[in-house]
Amino acid sequence: MAMVCLCACGGEKGDEAVIRVAILRGPTAIAFAGWMDEPPVINGKTVIVEITDSPEQMQAILIKGDADIAALPMINAANLYNKGVRYTLAGCPVWGNLYLIGKRDAKQLHVFGSGTTPDILTRYHINKHNLSYPLNYTLQTASEITQGLLAGKVEAAVLGEPFVSLVLHRDTAFHILADLNNPDGTSPGFAEAAIVLKPERESNRHTLDSLLRITCCLPDDNSAKVIRILEERKIFPPGTITSQSIERCKIHYLPAKEAEQDILTFLQIIFSYEPKAIGGKLPDKGFISPLLRPF
């Protein structure tokens, strides 16, 4: 039986004594605040959370096999799987973080990340609701768009947290015009984030699912504690995130098998708009059901 306990990290440990978890700075890091504060110990190995700053850095980490567990955009996880990177999909921790914010009379919509999740879900939303916003891709990052909004150079944009809260707090002329994460209200949202495991961690699957449920509950149960943890560890600057920011991230862990239909629906949307974003094809059944994988 796997030994599991929760304790604080103490002292340096060699690679053989730790389980490395790579997390992108952003909403997914909020879900893992509990592990940063009280790292789990699984079979005598302490879980160490390490923050990365871009999907490109995360991709390099996974290709080299330098993480035991990782959290990254679902489209990147599917893309890497289609390219033969051998990680198992464990589940989804974040169910939507994208909002259309702006002035009510805005005539143009700024979007960042052409061909990525924000861009694709923006196009999906516009088509679904027969909107006529022309899309502007001249600003390349969420930070640039945020600066443009606050400087009065951008009327409306698609952003995620914590940028949404930052804009709404600083300028009351802006409003949330649409939630891009759950258009029909019948699901938890879009399965935008993925947690993946090295195949050798499959034996810890049930333990990890349990621990992931616990850490993903903390943001809703005690947002003040989560904010303190993230600010103390300099994941976010002081005052950047609020309880409203956390609520808008829709943090809730579901194992891959429980979320299978939602994951497939999301990937089908991505494939219909931008096939190359997930490697030119929908991943086979082994992406969600690891026992079917041809290792």
N, C-alpha and C positions, 0 to 999 in steps of 0.2 A: 504494500500500500504506500502511495506517495506521501511523504511527510510534508505538510504545509504549515507554515506559521507566518505571522506578520511581525516584523521587527525593523528597527532602524539600522541602516548600514553603519558599520564601524570599521575604519581602517581600510587599507588597500588590499585588494584581493587579486590573485592571478586569474587569467582567463579561464582556467579550468574550474574555478570556484564560482563563476557568475553566469547568469543568463542575460545576454545583452538585448535590450529592446530599443530599437531606433524609431523615433517619433518625429514627425515634421512639426516645426514650430507653427502654431496656429490652433484652430478649434480642436483638433485631435489631442493636442497636448493637454487641453483642459480635462479631457476624459481620463488622463493618466496622472492627474495630480496626486491621487491617493497613493499610487505606487512610488512617486517621487518622495512623498512624506514618510511612508511606512513600506519600504520595499518588501515584497513577499519573498519567502525562501521556499524553494521547491526542491525536494530531494537533496537538501544541503547546499543548494546553489542560490545565491542572492540575485534577485532580479534588479538589474541596473538600467535605468532609463537614460538614454542619450539623445539629445535634441539635434536634429539636422535642419538646415535652413532652406532647402530647395528640393523639389522632386528629382532633379538631376543628381544631387548628392545621394539621395535615397536610392536611386537606381544603381549607382555605382556600388553602394554598400551591399545591396542584395545580389548583384552580379558576382561580387567577390565573396559572398557568403559570410560577411562580417557581422551580421546580426542574427540572433536566434529567433527573434520576434520583431515584426515591424508594422507600423501603421502608416498608410499612404493612401492617396486617392485610388478609388476602385478602378478607374480606367488604367492607371499605371500598373496596378496589380494584374489586371487582365492582359495588358500588353506584355508584361514580363513573362507571364505564364505561356502566352502564345509563342514567345521567343525561346521557351525551354528553360527558363530560370525556375529551379525546383523548390518552390515554397508552396505550402498548403494554405488555402483560404480558411481562416478560423471563423471570422464573422465580421459584423459591421458595428462600429461604435458611434457613428455620427450620421444623422438622417436628414441633413439639410442645413445649409449655412448661407444660402444665397438669397439676396433680396434686391428688388428693384427700388431704389430710393431716388428721390428728386423732388422738383417743384411740380405742382399739379398741372401746370401749363407747358411742361417741357416738350420740345419738338424733336429732340435728338437724344439718343441713348449711347453712352460710352460703355464699352466692354473691354476687358483685358483678357489675355490668354487665348488668342485665336486657336481653335481646335482643341481646347481643353474644356473641362466641365463647365466653368462659368459661361463660356461662349455657347456651348451646345445647348445647355438648359435655357439660356436666353432665347436662342432661336426657336427652340421647342415651345417656349411660353408664348412668344410672339405669334407663331403659326397657330397654336391651339386657340388663342383668343382673338385672332384676326386683327392684330394691332399693326399700326403703320409706322412704328419708330424706325427711322434710318439708323443703322448701327455705325458707330465711330470707333475704330481700333487704333487711333493715333497714340493713345497713352498705353504703355505696355504693362504696367503693374497696378495692383490695388493701391499702393502708396501714392503713385502719380495721380490716379483718379481721385483719391481722397483730397489731395492737395488742390486739384482742379476744382472740385466741388466747393471747398472752403474759400478758394480765391475768386469764386464767381465765374469761372471759365467753363464749368460743366453744369448743365441743368439737371441731368438725370444719369444714373449709372447703375450697373449691377455690381454689388459688393457683398462680401461676407464679413462676419465678425472677426476681429473687434472694430473694423473700419466703420461698419454701420453705426454702432453706438457712438463712435467718435464724432461722426458727422452730425448725427441727430442731436448730440449734446451741445455742439458748438454753434449750430445754426438752426434755429427753429423754423426757418423757411422750408427745410427739407422734411419729407415724410416718407414712410414706407408705402410705396404704391402697389407692390405685389410681393407675395411670398412665392418664390420659384421652386420650393422644395416639396410641396404636397398639393398638387393642383386639384385632385379630386377628393381629398380628405378621407380616403378609404384605406390608407396604409400609413406606416410610421413616417413616411417621407421617402425621399430618394436615397438609395444605398450608395452614397457618395464616397464613403471611406471604407477601407478594408484593413483588417488585421491578418497578417500572414505569418506562418510558422515554418521553420526548417522541418523537413520530413522527420528528422530524428526526435523532434519535440511532439510528434503525434501521440506518443505514449502518455504525455501529460495533458492531453486534450481536455478531459473532463475537469481536471483541476484548474486549468487555465480558463475555461469557460466560466467556472464559478468565480474565480478571482477577477475576471474581466467584468462580470456583472456587478460585482461589488464596487470596483473602482469607478465604473460608469454611472453608478447611482449617486456617488458623492457630490457631483456638481449640483444636482437637484436638491439633495438632502441638506447640504451645508455649503452654499455658494460662497459665504464669507471665508470659510476655511480654505476653499479651493483658490480663491483670489489671493489670499495671504501666501499660500504655498507657491503659486506661480510668480508672484511679485518678488518674494524672497529669493527665489532661484533665478530671477532675472529672465524668465521666459517671456514675460510681458512687462513693459514699463509701468510704474505705479499709476493707477487711475485709468488704465487703458480698457480693462474689462470690468463689467458690472454684473449684477445678478440678471439683469435683462439681456446682456450679451450672452450669458451662459444659457439662458432659456431659449434664445433664438438659435442656438447651435443644435438643438434637438439631439442631445446625447443620450443614448440608450443602447446597450449592447444586446445584439441578437446573434447567436451562433449561425453559421452559414446554412445549415440544414433548415433551421427555423425561418430564415430570411430568404430561402432559395428563390421563391417566385418574385419577390421584390428586387433581388439582385439581377435576375434574368430580365425583368421589365426594364430596369435602368440600363443594363448593357445593350438591350435591343434599341432603346432610344439613342444611345451613343452611336451604335453601329449604323443606324439609319441616317444620321447626320454627318458622322465623321469616322468612317471605318478604320482609317489608319491610326486613330487614337487608341484603339485596342488591338493593334497588330493586323488589321485587315480582315479579321474574321471574328465571329463570336467564339469564345473559348468552349472547348468540349465539356462534357459532363464531369470530367475529372477536376475541373477548376473548383467546383463546389463539393464534389464527393471524392475525397482524396483516395479512397480505397480503389477507385477505378483508374487511378493514374498508372501509366506504364513505366514504372521506374526500372 
